[in-house]
Amino acid sequence: MKKDFNFADKVVVVTGSGTGIGQAIAKKFAENGASIVLLGRRKEPLEKTQTELKDIITNLRAQGKIRIFPGVDVSDEEAITDMFKTVSKELGQVDILINNAGVSGPVKIFTNSNFAEFKECISIHLTGTFWTTVKAIENMKKGSKIITISTFFTEENKFEQRPYRFRTPYTSAQGAKNRLTEAFAWELVPDGIMSLATNPGPVHSDRIYKTVYPKAAAEFLRVGGFPGLTSMEIERILQRLLNVLGEDQVVIDKEIDLVSKEPFVENIKNTENKLELASTLKNLLSKTQEIAEKIQLNTKKMIVDKEFLSQDEVAEMVINLASEKMSKLLNGKIVPNDRIFYPTKPIIGTLIQQKDTNISDKVIVLIINSSSEKDHKRATMIANSLVQKIKQLVVLTKDSKDLTHYKDFHSHAIALSNEDSMKGIFKVVREKFSKVDGVVLLTGEYNYGLELKSLGRKKWDQLV
């Protein structure tokens, strides 16, 4: 697309800009004369990118400035707040924010993920995007733009379902980020600030080749099995061996020797032939690489031209979206940035049984994450409809004061956001009633009269 814009007098903030797509975007804006704010968790990549951008600006004889903020994690409330204060003092208003920072998250079946991994994905992708946007808005004026990078593998329609397999925390956080983008677009209309997002498909990057595909392959093997190893052994072994995937054989052999001495392979150390153990580990790593390459190949087959996007192509898309014309036309839109068809069979069925089902042996947990009278009435109605038809109903509330509404039922007050508390109560239910057949969760109503940009961090975290 022909460039018909100039960013010579603009200040652009790019999160996660030390490497990858963020770095490519920063370079593209530098080539167009903008001043760039770089931030990320690691100092060395940011310093290297800063040097490259300064060279670009010098060669173009542009006037853009480069400011780096190493050690700034977008999920860190204080760090982001302080950064924008500094940006405001040194560079003035922010014209464009690029929400790019992200993590791969766990690549495993959702039930095999832990809560900490899920929370990290949410805190960086969703909360990080929210708080960075809120603080940027405080430094923006009419005509400013917010562009958020999400993923093609998070939107659904009736013909295709595109959630990433084994990547539920990542996919759900990215999907929520798209909805956040839309919500900000509507809310910021009176301020004249535009909010839009782009959803790239597979992009050439170290992350996808060295992390995502190998981890997905490891999960396939953990679930499907490998001769001579248990699922737990496969998981623990590959957590180590994936670090040397693609390295030369000397490095691989050294790591295999170290792994073979670890306590978690004690069950297979009983083999009389140590060479057999080494061979098993080599074959496991080889199979992992084979599956990872197959995943990559299968993904390419779903793309019209069988080519992943380059990081520069994504950057080109972003800088076009940042133009006055395109940002105005696409404000509030989630723009797909690929040519991929990624069909996935639905996991959740859509057929509703018409006939009555016998649920007399079922144990149901009803959770109420609200203290409003309206929600308590709804929950009580649901509880009354279930209690006489099932084996056991357990009601959980977030506040002991709410228990007065459920005195006729088996009920407990619990800290619903506390992982240990939730694990504990479900363990008690299983031990006492032998199983849990279903969970009904009432999240409560949101006050839609409350502006997103007015939310403090504490209220946002409670909402999440």
Secondary structure, DSSP 8 states (H G I E B T S, - for coil): -------TT-EEEEES-SSHHHHHHHHHHHHTT-EEEEEES-HHHHHHHHHHHHHHHHHHT----EEEEET--TT-HHHHHHHHHHHHHHH-S--EEEE--------S-GGGS-HHHHHHHIIIIIIHHHHHHHHHHTT--TT-EEEEE--GGG-B-SS-B---TT-HHHHHHHHHHHHHHHHHHHHTGGGT-EEEEEEE--B--HHIIIIIHHHHHHHHHHHH-BTTB-HHHHHHHHHHHGGGTTS-HHHHHHHHHHHTTSGGGGGGTT-S-HHHHHHHHHHHHHHHHHHHHHHHHHHHHTBTTS--B-HHHHHHHHHHHTSHHHHHHTTT-EEEE--B------SS------S----TT-EEEEEE----HHHHHHHHHHHHHHHTTSSEEEEEESSGGGGGGGTTSEEEE--TT-HHHHHHHHHHHHHHHS---EEEEE-----TTS-GGG--HHHHHHH-
